[in-house]
């Protein structure tokens, strides 16, 4: 919702300059779909910012396979796959990749193993 509002504000200042793309990052084809959607919108790719992450309260006495799989799919696999999918298009524009991590990677939250 916030991203949509920001895109509306940006498009008021410069028409058709911003669009919000969304995918389930746990899906196998999410990276390809997102990069293709961005290319269809803008015709080129200059920058990829990997910023999505999830953190799930963890019962440290049990292992939850689904939470573990979702964590790695979102926080590790998706940024890597997005980077691979974007690479040829970024190279053509001398573009860049920015990977953003959460403060909690350095300052963990209580009851969160991630």
C-alpha positions, 0 to 999 in steps of 0.5 A: 500500500505504501509503495503504491502511494509513493508511485502515485506521488512520483507519477504526479510529478513525472507521468509514467515514471514509477510502477510497483511490481510484486511477486511471491519471492518463494515462487521458483519463477519470481525473479524472472517474472519481476525482471521481465515486468520491469523491462516491459515497463521501462525498456531497460534496467539500470538498478536492482535493489534487493531489500525484501526480507522476512523475520519469523518469531522462532520456537527454539525448542522445535524446527519448522521446515516451512518457516526455514524454507520461506526464510531462505527463499526470501532472504537468500535465494531471491536476491541471488536469483534476481541478481542473476536474472538482472545481470545481463540487462544491468551490464548493458547499462553499466547498472548496479545492484544494491543489497540492503540488509535489516539492522537485525542481522547485526542486532538480533531480536529476542526469540528470533533465530534468523 
